[in-house]
Amino acid sequence: MSKTEWKAGTLLAPLPAVLVGCGTIDKPNAMTAAWTGIINSSPEKTYVSIRPDRYSHELIKDSGVFTINLTTQKLAYATDYCGVRSGRDEDKLAKLGIAVEPSFKIDCPSIVLSPVTLECKVCDIIPLGTHDMFLADIAAVSVNSDLIDAKGKLHLEKADLIAYAHGEYFALGKRLGSFGYSVKKKK
């Protein structure tokens, strides 16, 4: 199999397609982001990169908090919509019928239908050019109870999560193995 040189760019895929919650419970907002991820394990840190001209940038900069809400197949339409419409112009969540709830540790809305929400406190804003990176401490994580079995194991495979790759959304599917399966001793 041969490769062709492709122009240098931001082609890293798939990425999580998340709804970034911001604003307040009384006036919630959400934007779609794929430029997010985990920065560090201990202390737990994450980030989201947002263009400075976006409404959500202003809300997060002013409040110092945001939520990262994982999205599902059921939330795919809303995820796309929140990425192409601005909260400056309309209440996107109300229009879509997407409910929010208070977060556990921060004063910021969480998306009710999201199976996993990371509650984030901004610790630094790093200007990078077209985007500013909001580096954040993860203050809390909330998980839908039906994804946790009787032994306390989390089953994200039951969440119907989606991902984003090169302008398209994809359902995550088949499990191929678990961490360390390549070196695990055969029974």
C-alpha positions in Angstrom: 0.0 0.0 0.0 1.4 3.4 -1.0 0.8 6.8 0.6 0.3 10.2 -1.0 1.7 13.3 0.6 -1.3 15.4 1.9 -1.1 19.1 2.7 -0.1 19.9 6.3 -3.2 20.5 8.4 -5.4 19.5 11.3 -6.2 16.0 10.0 -6.3 13.9 13.2 -9.3 11.6 13.3 -11.6 10.5 14.7 -12.1 13.1 17.5 -14.8 13.3 20.1 -17.8 15.3 19.0 -18.8 17.0 22.2 -21.3 19.7 23.3 -19.5 22.3 25.4 -21.9 23.7 28.0 -21.6 27.3 29.1 -23.6 30.1 30.4 -26.0 29.6 33.3 -28.9 27.4 34.2 -31.3 30.3 33.4 -29.5 31.1 30.2 -27.7 28.0 29.0 -25.7 27.7 25.8 -23.8 24.9 24.1 -21.5 24.8 21.2 -20.1 21.8 19.3 -16.4 21.1 19.6 -14.1 18.4 18.3 -10.9 20.1 19.4 -10.9 18.8 22.9 -9.2 16.0 24.8 -7.3 15.0 27.9 -4.1 16.8 28.7 -3.0 15.1 32.0 -4.0 12.3 34.3 -2.9 13.6 37.7 -4.0 16.3 38.2 -6.9 15.7 35.8 -6.8 18.3 33.1 -8.6 18.8 29.8 -9.0 21.5 27.2 -11.2 22.9 24.5 -10.0 25.2 21.7 -12.5 27.9 20.7 -12.3 30.8 18.2 -12.3 34.2 20.1 -15.2 35.5 18.0 -17.5 32.7 19.2 -20.2 33.5 21.7 -19.2 30.5 23.9 -15.6 31.9 24.1 -17.0 35.0 25.7 -19.2 33.1 28.2 -16.4 30.7 29.2 -13.9 33.5 29.6 -16.2 35.5 31.8 -17.4 32.6 34.0 -14.2 30.5 34.1 -16.2 27.2 33.8 -17.6 24.9 31.2 -18.8 21.4 30.7 -17.7 18.8 28.2 -20.8 16.6 27.4 -20.2 13.5 25.4 -22.6 13.0 22.5 -24.6 10.0 21.3 -26.4 8.9 18.2 -29.6 10.3 19.7 -27.8 13.7 20.1 -26.2 13.7 16.6 -28.6 16.2 15.0 -28.4 18.6 18.0 -24.6 18.2 18.0 -24.4 19.3 14.4 -26.9 22.1 14.9 -25.1 23.6 17.9 -22.0 23.7 15.7 -23.5 25.8 13.0 -25.8 28.2 14.9 -24.8 30.8 17.4 -26.2 31.3 20.9 -26.0 35.1 20.2 -28.8 34.7 17.8 -31.1 32.1 19.3 -31.6 29.8 22.3 -30.3 26.7 20.5 -31.0 24.3 23.3 -34.6 25.4 23.8 -35.2 25.3 20.0 -33.9 21.7 20.0 -35.8 20.6 23.1 -32.5 19.8 24.9 -32.8 20.0 28.7 -30.0 21.1 31.0 -29.4 20.4 34.6 -27.1 21.9 37.3 -23.6 20.4 37.5 -22.3 18.9 40.7 -19.3 21.1 41.4 -19.4 24.1 39.1 -22.0 26.8 38.3 -22.5 25.7 34.7 -25.2 23.7 32.8 -24.8 20.1 31.9 -26.7 18.4 29.1 -29.3 15.9 30.6 -29.1 13.5 27.6 -25.3 13.3 27.6 -24.1 10.0 29.2 -20.9 11.5 30.5 -20.2 15.1 31.5 -16.8 16.6 32.6 -17.1 19.7 34.8 -14.3 22.0 34.0 -12.6 25.0 35.8 -10.5 27.1 33.5 -6.9 27.4 34.8 -5.3 29.1 31.8 -6.3 30.6 28.4 -3.6 30.1 25.8 -3.9 32.1 22.5 -2.8 29.9 19.7 -3.7 31.8 16.5 -7.2 31.1 15.1 -8.2 29.5 18.5 -7.7 30.1 22.2 -7.1 26.9 24.2 -9.1 26.9 27.5 -6.9 24.6 29.7 -9.0 23.3 32.6 -9.0 21.3 35.7 -11.6 18.5 35.8 -13.6 19.3 39.0 -16.1 16.4 38.6 -17.4 13.8 36.2 -21.1 12.7 36.1 -22.1 9.4 34.4 -25.5 8.0 33.6 -26.2 5.4 36.3 -27.4 2.8 33.7 -23.9 2.7 32.3 -22.4 1.4 35.6 -22.9 -2.3 36.5 -23.4 -3.8 39.9 -19.6 -4.1 40.4 -19.0 -0.4 39.6 -17.6 -1.0 36.1 -18.4 1.7 33.5 -19.8 0.4 30.2 -19.3 3.3 27.7 -19.9 0.8 24.9 -23.6 1.0 25.8 -23.7 4.8 25.4 -23.9 4.9 21.6 -21.2 7.5 21.4 -20.4 9.4 18.2 -17.1 10.8 16.8 -16.2 13.4 14.2 -13.8 12.7 11.4 -12.9 15.1 8.5 -16.3 16.8 8.4 -18.5 13.8 9.1 -20.1 12.2 12.2 -19.7 8.5 12.9 -21.2 6.0 15.3 -18.7 4.2 17.4 -19.1 0.5 17.3 -17.3 -2.8 17.6 -14.9 -3.5 20.5 -11.6 -4.7 19.3 -9.8 -5.4 22.6 -9.1 -3.8 26.0 -5.9 -2.1 27.2 -3.1 -4.6 27.4 -4.8 -7.4 25.4 -1.9 -7.7 23.1 0.4 -8.9 25.9 -2.1 -10.7 28.1 -1.3 -14.3 28.8 -3.6 -16.9 27.2 -5.7 -19.0 29.6 
